[in-house]
Amino acid sequence: MKVGIRRTRVIGALAALTAVAAGCSFAATNLSGTPGGPPDPSAAASASAEARDLMMGNPPIGEAVIAQQEAACAAKQPNSPWYRTLVPFEHYDSARTSLHPCAQFPGSMTGPNVVEAHPTSDNVYYSQFDIATRGLKDMYVYYGGNGDLNPPALQTFVAKVQPGTMKQIWRTPLSDARTNNELHVSGAVDVMADGNIVAISDHTLYKLDGTTGKVLLKQDMPTGASPANDSAFNGIDAFPDGTLVVRSLNRPAGCTLNGYSAAAYKCPGAPNSAKPSIIGTVDPKTFKVLSWTQLRGNVLGRVTTSRYQGHDYAYTTTPTQIFRYVWDGHTIKQDTTWGPVTYAKPGQTQAGAPVIMNDWVVFSTNGSASKVPLSVVAIHQGNSQRVTRMDPTPTLKPGQYSYYYAKVSADPENNRIYVMDFGLGTASAIDFRNGRLSLAWKVKQRSNSYITLIGPADKRVFVNANAHSKETDPTKYNPGPLGANYMDQIQWRDARTGKLLAASDFYPPSNNAGTVPPGYGGLIYDILGSGRAVVMAVRPASLDDK
């Protein structure tokens, strides 16, 4: 029998969809804002108790059982220094794999599926970038950080919301770029092992109480040779001991354009005409800046950390080269024993953030539009002369552009890398074995969002947006929400084969270069550029589904 894809658009409340989060939130959220301790991040028993609370007063439902399993799984995952939860960090771990091994796919891998969708409407979180969780009951949204949107989002917030419904419990304002024309790009909200939140906006780092939203500490970061209002820090990472690692990106002095595009290409001469970025380390408890150094160029991709052979490293990509920095507990400095490696071929543009996959650093080129095909590059952490690369699409047709604003995602257990090409409208899976890259599959799918990988190693599922438009030139896609000229759906694919398992209806555009995060109970959050979201769940189709 031919396997079909069925999708159902459901408007309004979905008991089976929202009971996981709403029941959990109503049972446990402290709406008064009084301080209370976070659940023990390492206790599987705590996860089970939360799931029991979730089902109190309700008949047992599949989503609640899945949530309990996900929470118990997350409590056992080593992921220092992040909280042991489903989504503690913008890309799950410090290696930026975007692999969420405990998030489950509740649909069928072999038969037809139905997508149940619940568009949220009560609150608008304009320019959302990512979502983080702190156990079953606590979820946070980082929003307001994208100066590229139409209209631009120039004030950043972190909000605590009810999982599933996304109703706001509290929100905390961070920086406001309208006051001094600061360069404004999306940072992230992340949850540390102690339950406190770290977030970064413009050139300021914040620590928030995860229960009340109170700002506990804030630290203006050094910006080196660049004026402070021309520098923005959109990347946080950390070493296993909790030491935070941040890096800036800059726009050329005198340019008043805003957003990531100002630093990447819109300001005259960008990115090379701007002052070099800085990389710095911060004590996670005191927020004291421990060490910082000027980088060798303007770095647009986020910083990525690695513990390799007993050393703590941070990797950064300039427009043409990748560098490694070493942290010895006192000073961060360039590692002159490794690289720098020139990764860009003539005509290729800035790489996205590096990703650590086993012994290798992997990434893709063409963070902005290029007439040269995008490359996936892998460099050995132990020997920077061991470099391998491949182009998922080796040649371009006249008039085609190749680019992907986000970064690759990686599956270390299956030795596989995943990458999009928004310009060409493709998604590709690349096997990496014996030091060689080879194409596993390639399908038609267009997205600038980060790829989310969920599920256990033998049942991995690839999740991302898919854009549909009558526009023939992908460089003219308008992320909106004003004047948006395309729509997005969410697709679930068998990560092993690329087979489409489920697809939602089309909705207003997903947030450009944002995350497509999972949630407890098998949920996926489609974060829209309009500031709303569509909460989705997949289930196997039944005879009653039309």
KOLBAFI-93687 format. One record per residue (C-alpha): x, y, z; residue in one letter; residue number from 1. Coordinates in steps of 0.5 Angstrom, whole numbers. Layout:
SITE,X,Y,Z,a,NUM .
...
This chain:
SITE,0,0,0,m,1 .
SITE,3,7,-2,k,2 .
SITE,4,11,4,v,3 .
SITE,1,18,4,g,4 .
SITE,2,24,8,i,5 .
SITE,-4,27,11,r,6 .
SITE,-5,34,14,r,7 .
SITE,-10,37,18,t,8 .
SITE,-10,44,20,r,9 .
SITE,-14,45,27,v,10 .
SITE,-16,52,29,i,11 .
SITE,-17,53,37,g,12 .
SITE,-16,49,43,a,13 .
SITE,-13,42,42,l,14 .
SITE,-14,38,49,a,15 .
SITE,-9,33,46,a,16 .
SITE,-4,38,44,l,17 .
SITE,-4,43,50,t,18 .
SITE,-6,38,56,a,19 .
SITE,2,37,56,v,20 .
SITE,4,44,57,a,21 .
SITE,-2,47,60,a,22 .
SITE,-4,42,65,g,23 .
SITE,3,42,67,c,24 .
SITE,4,50,67,s,25 .
SITE,-3,51,71,f,26 .
SITE,-1,46,76,a,27 .
SITE,6,48,78,a,28 .
SITE,7,55,75,t,29 .
SITE,8,61,80,n,30 .
SITE,4,66,77,l,31 .
SITE,5,71,83,s,32 .
SITE,13,71,81,g,33 .
SITE,15,69,88,t,34 .
SITE,22,66,88,p,35 .
SITE,22,58,88,g,36 .
SITE,28,54,87,g,37 .
SITE,28,50,80,p,38 .
SITE,27,42,80,p,39 .
SITE,33,38,81,d,40 .
SITE,36,38,74,p,41 .
SITE,40,31,75,s,42 .
SITE,34,27,78,a,43 .
SITE,30,23,74,a,44 .
SITE,25,22,79,a,45 .
SITE,23,29,79,s,46 .
SITE,22,28,72,a,47 .
SITE,17,23,73,s,48 .
SITE,14,27,79,a,49 .
SITE,13,33,74,e,50 .
SITE,9,28,69,a,51 .
SITE,5,25,74,r,52 .
SITE,3,33,76,d,53 .
SITE,2,34,69,l,54 .
SITE,-4,28,68,m,55 .
SITE,-7,30,75,m,56 .
SITE,-15,31,73,g,57 .
SITE,-14,28,66,n,58 .
SITE,-14,21,63,p,59 .
SITE,-8,19,61,p,60 .
SITE,-6,21,54,i,61 .
SITE,-1,19,49,g,62 .
SITE,3,26,50,e,63 .
SITE,3,26,57,a,64 .
SITE,7,19,57,v,65 .
SITE,11,22,52,i,66 .
SITE,13,28,56,a,67 .
SITE,15,23,62,q,68 .
SITE,19,19,58,q,69 .
SITE,23,25,55,e,70 .
SITE,24,28,61,a,71 .
SITE,27,22,64,a,72 .
SITE,31,21,58,c,73 .
SITE,34,29,59,a,74 .
SITE,35,28,66,a,75 .
SITE,40,22,64,k,76 .
SITE,44,26,59,q,77 .
SITE,51,29,60,p,78 .
SITE,50,36,57,n,79 .
SITE,55,40,62,s,80 .
SITE,54,46,63,p,81 .
SITE,47,46,61,w,82 .
SITE,41,44,65,y,83 .
SITE,38,37,64,r,84 .
SITE,32,39,60,t,85 .
SITE,29,38,53,l,86 .
SITE,32,45,50,v,87 .
SITE,37,48,55,p,88 .
SITE,41,51,49,f,89 .
SITE,39,54,43,e,90 .
SITE,42,48,39,h,91 .
SITE,42,43,45,y,92 .
SITE,49,43,46,d,93 .
SITE,56,47,46,s,94 .
SITE,58,43,40,a,95 .
SITE,52,46,37,r,96 .
SITE,49,40,34,t,97 .
SITE,42,42,34,s,98 .
SITE,41,34,36,l,99 .
SITE,35,33,41,h,100 .
SITE,36,26,43,p,101 .
SITE,31,25,48,c,102 .
SITE,25,29,44,a,103 .
SITE,21,24,41,q,104 .
SITE,17,24,34,f,105 .
SITE,10,21,36,p,106 .
SITE,8,19,29,g,107 .
SITE,9,13,25,s,108 .
SITE,15,12,21,m,109 .
SITE,12,7,16,t,110 .
SITE,5,10,15,g,111 .
SITE,1,16,14,p,112 .
SITE,1,21,19,n,113 .
SITE,-4,27,21,v,114 .
SITE,-1,34,23,v,115 .
SITE,-5,37,29,e,116 .
SITE,-4,45,29,a,117 .
SITE,-6,50,35,h,118 .
SITE,-4,57,33,p,119 .
SITE,-3,61,39,t,120 .
SITE,-6,68,39,s,121 .
SITE,-6,71,46,d,122 .
SITE,1,74,46,n,123 .
SITE,6,76,40,v,124 .
SITE,13,75,41,y,125 .
SITE,16,79,35,y,126 .
SITE,22,77,32,s,127 .
SITE,23,70,36,q,128 .
SITE,29,67,36,f,129 .
SITE,29,61,40,d,130 .
SITE,26,57,46,i,131 .
SITE,29,54,52,a,132 .
SITE,26,50,57,t,133 .
SITE,27,48,65,r,134 .
SITE,24,42,66,g,135 .
SITE,17,40,64,l,136 .
SITE,14,46,67,k,137 .
SITE,18,52,65,d,138 .
SITE,19,55,58,m,139 .
SITE,22,61,56,y,140 .
SITE,22,65,49,v,141 .
SITE,28,70,47,y,142 .
SITE,25,75,42,y,143 .
SITE,25,83,39,g,144 .
SITE,33,82,37,g,145 .
SITE,32,82,29,n,146 .
SITE,34,89,26,g,147 .
SITE,33,86,19,d,148 .
SITE,25,85,20,l,149 .
SITE,20,90,17,n,150 .
SITE,19,93,21,p,151 .
SITE,25,92,25,p,152 .
SITE,25,89,32,a,153 .
SITE,30,94,36,l,154 .
SITE,28,92,43,q,155 .
SITE,30,85,46,t,156 .
SITE,26,81,51,f,157 .
SITE,26,74,55,v,158 .
SITE,19,72,57,a,159 .
SITE,17,66,61,k,160 .
SITE,11,63,58,v,161 .
SITE,6,57,59,q,162 .
SITE,9,51,54,p,163 .
SITE,4,49,49,g,164 .
SITE,0,55,49,t,165 .
SITE,5,60,50,m,166 .
SITE,1,65,54,k,167 .
SITE,6,70,58,q,168 .
SITE,7,69,65,i,169 .
SITE,12,75,66,w,170 .
SITE,17,78,61,r,171 .
SITE,24,82,62,t,172 .
SITE,26,87,58,p,173 .
SITE,34,87,56,l,174 .
SITE,37,92,51,s,175 .
SITE,33,97,47,d,176 .
SITE,37,99,41,a,177 .
SITE,32,105,39,r,178 .
SITE,36,110,44,t,179 .
SITE,43,110,41,n,180 .
SITE,42,106,34,n,181 .
SITE,46,100,37,e,182 .
SITE,47,94,32,l,183 .
SITE,42,90,34,h,184 .
SITE,42,82,32,v,185 .
SITE,39,76,36,s,186 .
SITE,42,73,41,g,187 .
SITE,39,67,45,a,188 .
SITE,36,65,52,v,189 .
SITE,40,59,55,d,190 .
SITE,39,55,62,v,191 .
SITE,45,54,66,m,192 .
SITE,45,47,70,a,193 .
SITE,44,52,76,d,194 .
SITE,37,54,73,g,195 .
SITE,39,61,72,n,196 .
SITE,38,64,65,i,197 .
SITE,43,67,61,v,198 .
SITE,42,72,55,a,199 .
SITE,46,76,51,i,200 .
SITE,43,83,47,s,201 .
SITE,47,88,43,d,202 .
SITE,54,88,47,h,203 .
SITE,51,86,54,t,204 .
SITE,50,80,58,l,205 .
SITE,45,78,63,y,206 .
SITE,43,73,68,k,207 .
SITE,36,72,70,l,208 .
SITE,32,68,75,d,209 .
SITE,29,63,72,g,210 .
SITE,23,63,76,t,211 .
SITE,22,71,77,t,212 .
SITE,25,74,71,g,213 .
SITE,29,78,76,k,214 .
SITE,36,81,73,v,215 .
SITE,41,78,77,l,216 .
SITE,47,81,74,l,217 .
SITE,49,84,67,k,218 .
SITE,55,86,64,q,219 .
SITE,57,90,59,d,220 .
SITE,62,86,54,m,221 .
SITE,69,90,52,p,222 .
SITE,68,91,44,t,223 .
SITE,76,92,43,g,224 .
SITE,77,97,37,a,225 .
SITE,70,97,35,s,226 .
SITE,65,103,38,p,227 .
SITE,60,99,43,a,228 .
SITE,54,101,39,n,229 .
SITE,57,98,32,d,230 .
SITE,58,91,36,s,231 .
SITE,53,86,38,a,232 .
SITE,54,79,41,f,233 .
SITE,49,74,38,n,234 .
SITE,53,68,41,g,235 .
SITE,54,65,47,i,236 .
SITE,57,58,49,d,237 .
SITE,61,55,55,a,238 .
SITE,66,50,57,f,239 .
SITE,64,44,61,p,240 .
SITE,66,48,68,d,241 .
SITE,61,53,66,g,242 .
SITE,65,59,64,t,243 .
SITE,62,63,58,l,244 .
SITE,65,64,52,v,245 .
SITE,62,70,48,v,246 .
SITE,64,74,41,r,247 .
SITE,62,80,38,s,248 .
SITE,60,82,30,l,249 .
SITE,61,89,28,n,250 .
SITE,58,93,23,r,251 .
SITE,63,99,19,p,252 .
SITE,64,105,23,a,253 .
SITE,59,111,21,g,254 .
SITE,54,106,18,c,255 .
SITE,47,107,21,t,256 .
SITE,44,101,18,l,257 .
SITE,41,95,23,n,258 .
SITE,41,88,23,g,259 .
SITE,45,82,22,y,260 .
SITE,45,84,14,s,261 .
SITE,48,91,16,a,262 .
SITE,54,87,19,a,263 .
SITE,54,82,13,a,264 .
SITE,54,85,7,y,265 .
SITE,49,92,7,k,266 .
SITE,54,97,10,c,267 .
SITE,59,99,5,p,268 .
SITE,65,94,5,g,269 .
SITE,62,89,10,a,270 .
SITE,64,85,13,p,271 .
SITE,71,86,12,n,272 .
SITE,71,94,13,s,273 .
SITE,69,93,20,a,274 .
SITE,73,93,26,k,275 .
SITE,75,86,28,p,276 .
SITE,71,82,33,s,277 .
SITE,73,80,40,i,278 .
SITE,72,73,44,i,279 .
SITE,72,73,51,g,280 .
SITE,71,69,57,t,281 .
SITE,66,70,63,v,282 .
SITE,65,67,70,d,283 .
SITE,58,64,70,p,284 .
SITE,57,66,78,k,285 .
SITE,60,73,78,t,286 .
SITE,59,75,71,f,287 .
SITE,66,78,71,k,288 .
SITE,70,78,65,v,289 .
SITE,76,74,66,l,290 .
SITE,80,75,59,s,291 .
SITE,78,77,52,w,292 .
SITE,82,78,46,t,293 .
SITE,81,81,39,q,294 .
SITE,80,76,33,l,295 .
SITE,83,76,26,r,296 .
SITE,77,79,23,g,297 .
SITE,70,81,23,n,298 .
SITE,66,74,25,v,299 .
SITE,59,73,23,l,300 .
SITE,58,66,25,g,301 .
SITE,57,64,33,r,302 .
SITE,62,62,37,v,303 .
SITE,63,54,38,t,304 .
SITE,66,51,44,t,305 .
SITE,70,44,44,s,306 .
SITE,73,40,50,r,307 .
SITE,78,36,46,y,308 .
SITE,84,31,49,q,309 .
SITE,84,35,55,g,310 .
SITE,84,42,53,h,311 .
SITE,78,47,52,d,312 .
SITE,78,50,45,y,313 .
SITE,73,55,42,a,314 .
SITE,72,56,34,y,315 .
SITE,71,62,30,t,316 .
SITE,70,63,23,t,317 .
SITE,72,70,19,t,318 .
SITE,70,71,12,p,319 .
SITE,75,66,9,t,320 .
SITE,78,63,15,q,321 .
SITE,77,59,21,i,322 .
SITE,81,60,27,f,323 .
SITE,82,56,34,r,324 .
SITE,83,59,41,y,325 .
SITE,85,56,47,v,326 .
SITE,82,57,54,w,327 .
SITE,87,55,60,d,328 .
SITE,83,57,66,g,329 .
SITE,86,64,66,h,330 .
SITE,87,67,59,t,331 .
SITE,84,66,52,i,332 .
SITE,88,66,46,k,333 .
SITE,89,64,39,q,334 .
SITE,92,57,38,d,335 .
SITE,98,58,34,t,336 .
SITE,99,50,33,t,337 .
SITE,92,49,29,w,338 .
SITE,90,53,23,g,339 .
SITE,88,58,21,p,340 .
SITE,85,54,15,v,341 .
SITE,83,58,9,t,342 .
SITE,76,55,8,y,343 .
SITE,73,59,2,a,344 .
SITE,73,58,-5,k,345 .
SITE,74,64,-9,p,346 .
SITE,67,67,-9,g,347 .
SITE,64,64,-3,q,348 .
SITE,62,68,3,t,349 .
SITE,62,67,10,q,350 .
SITE,61,60,14,a,351 .
SITE,56,60,19,g,352 .
SITE,57,57,26,a,353 .
SITE,62,51,26,p,354 .
SITE,59,45,29,v,355 .
SITE,63,39,33,i,356 .
SITE,62,32,31,m,357 .
SITE,67,27,34,n,358 .
SITE,74,29,32,d,359 .
SITE,72,34,27,w,360 .
SITE,70,41,26,v,361 .
SITE,64,42,21,v,362 .
SITE,61,48,17,f,363 .
SITE,58,50,11,s,364 .
SITE,60,56,7,t,365 .
SITE,55,62,4,n,366 .
SITE,52,65,9,g,367 .
SITE,50,70,4,s,368 .
SITE,48,69,-3,a,369 .
SITE,53,67,-8,s,370 .
SITE,54,65,-15,k,371 .
SITE,59,59,-13,v,372 .
SITE,56,53,-10,p,373 .
SITE,56,52,-2,l,374 .
SITE,61,47,1,s,375 .
SITE,61,43,7,v,376 .
SITE,67,43,10,v,377 .
SITE,70,38,15,a,378 .
SITE,77,40,19,i,379 .
SITE,80,35,24,h,380 .
SITE,81,38,31,q,381 .
SITE,88,34,32,g,382 .
SITE,91,36,25,n,383 .
SITE,88,42,22,s,384 .
SITE,92,40,15,q,385 .
SITE,86,34,15,r,386 .
SITE,81,38,11,v,387 .
SITE,75,35,7,t,388 .
SITE,70,38,3,r,389 .
SITE,64,37,-2,m,390 .
SITE,59,41,-5,d,391 .
SITE,52,38,-5,p,392 .
SITE,50,41,-11,t,393 .
SITE,57,42,-15,p,394 .
SITE,54,47,-21,t,395 .
SITE,49,52,-21,l,396 .
SITE,45,54,-27,k,397 .
SITE,45,61,-30,p,398 .
SITE,42,66,-25,g,399 .
SITE,42,61,-19,q,400 .
SITE,44,63,-12,y,401 .
SITE,47,59,-7,s,402 .
SITE,46,60,1,y,403 .
SITE,44,58,8,y,404 .
SITE,44,64,13,y,405 .
SITE,44,58,19,a,406 .
SITE,49,53,20,k,407 .
SITE,49,45,19,v,408 .
SITE,46,40,24,s,409 .
SITE,50,34,26,a,410 .
SITE,49,27,28,d,411 .
SITE,55,24,31,p,412 .
SITE,52,17,33,e,413 .
SITE,51,16,25,n,414 .
SITE,56,20,22,n,415 .
SITE,52,25,18,r,416 .
SITE,51,32,17,i,417 .
SITE,45,36,15,y,418 .
SITE,45,42,11,v,419 .
SITE,40,47,7,m,420 .
SITE,41,51,1,d,421 .
SITE,36,56,1,f,422 .
SITE,38,59,-6,g,423 .
SITE,37,53,-9,l,424 .
SITE,31,50,-5,g,425 .
SITE,35,44,-3,t,426 .
SITE,36,40,4,a,427 .
SITE,42,35,4,s,428 .
SITE,44,29,8,a,429 .
SITE,52,28,8,i,430 .
SITE,55,22,10,d,431 .
SITE,62,23,14,f,432 .
SITE,66,16,14,r,433 .
SITE,73,15,14,n,434 .
SITE,75,22,13,g,435 .
SITE,71,23,7,r,436 .
SITE,64,26,5,l,437 .
SITE,59,23,1,s,438 .
SITE,52,25,-1,l,439 .
SITE,47,21,2,a,440 .
SITE,40,24,0,w,441 .
SITE,38,31,-3,k,442 .
SITE,31,33,-3,v,443 .
SITE,27,39,-5,k,444 .
SITE,26,44,1,q,445 .
SITE,27,51,2,r,446 .
SITE,29,54,9,s,447 .
SITE,34,59,12,n,448 .
SITE,32,56,19,s,449 .
SITE,36,52,23,y,450 .
SITE,35,44,22,i,451 .
SITE,32,40,28,t,452 .
SITE,34,33,29,l,453 .
SITE,30,29,34,i,454 .
SITE,29,22,37,g,455 .
SITE,34,16,38,p,456 .
SITE,40,14,34,a,457 .
SITE,36,9,30,d,458 .
SITE,30,13,29,k,459 .
SITE,32,20,28,r,460 .
SITE,28,25,25,v,461 .
SITE,30,31,21,f,462 .
SITE,25,37,22,v,463 .
SITE,25,44,19,n,464 .
SITE,21,49,15,a,465 .
SITE,19,49,8,n,466 .
SITE,18,56,4,a,467 .
SITE,13,56,-2,h,468 .
SITE,13,62,-6,s,469 .
SITE,11,65,-13,k,470 .
SITE,17,69,-13,e,471 .
SITE,22,66,-18,t,472 .
SITE,29,70,-15,d,473 .
SITE,30,67,-8,p,474 .
SITE,34,73,-6,t,475 .
SITE,28,77,-6,k,476 .
SITE,24,73,-1,y,477 .
SITE,21,78,4,n,478 .
SITE,21,75,11,p,479 .
SITE,16,80,13,g,480 .
SITE,11,80,17,p,481 .
SITE,10,87,13,l,482 .
SITE,10,85,5,g,483 .
SITE,12,78,6,a,484 .
SITE,11,74,0,n,485 .
SITE,12,67,2,y,486 .
SITE,9,62,6,m,487 .
SITE,12,56,10,d,488 .
SITE,10,49,13,q,489 .
SITE,14,45,17,i,490 .
SITE,16,38,15,q,491 .
SITE,18,32,18,w,492 .
SITE,23,27,15,r,493 .
SITE,26,20,16,d,494 .
SITE,33,23,17,a,495 .
SITE,36,16,15,r,496 .
SITE,33,16,8,t,497 .
SITE,30,23,7,g,498 .
SITE,23,20,6,k,499 .
SITE,17,25,8,l,500 .
SITE,14,23,14,l,501 .
SITE,9,29,15,a,502 .
SITE,8,36,13,a,503 .
SITE,3,41,16,s,504 .
SITE,-1,46,12,d,505 .
SITE,2,53,10,f,506 .
SITE,3,59,15,y,507 .
SITE,6,66,15,p,508 .
SITE,13,65,14,p,509 .
SITE,17,62,20,s,510 .
SITE,22,67,23,n,511 .
SITE,28,68,18,n,512 .
SITE,35,64,21,a,513 .
SITE,31,62,27,g,514 .
SITE,30,55,31,t,515 .
SITE,25,50,30,v,516 .
SITE,25,48,37,p,517 .
SITE,22,41,40,p,518 .
SITE,17,41,46,g,519 .
SITE,15,36,51,y,520 .
SITE,10,31,49,g,521 .
SITE,12,31,42,g,522 .
SITE,11,38,40,l,523 .
SITE,14,42,35,i,524 .
SITE,14,50,35,y,525 .
SITE,13,53,29,d,526 .
SITE,16,60,31,i,527 .
SITE,13,65,26,l,528 .
SITE,16,72,24,g,529 .
SITE,10,75,26,s,530 .
SITE,11,74,33,g,531 .
SITE,6,69,34,r,532 .
SITE,7,61,33,a,533 .
SITE,4,55,31,v,534 .
SITE,4,49,36,v,535 .
SITE,4,42,32,m,536 .
SITE,4,35,34,a,537 .
SITE,4,29,29,v,538 .
SITE,0,23,30,r,539 .
SITE,-1,17,26,p,540 .
SITE,-7,17,21,a,541 .
SITE,-13,14,23,s,542 .
SITE,-19,11,19,l,543 .
SITE,-23,17,22,d,544 .
SITE,-18,22,19,d,545 .
SITE,-20,25,12,k,546 .
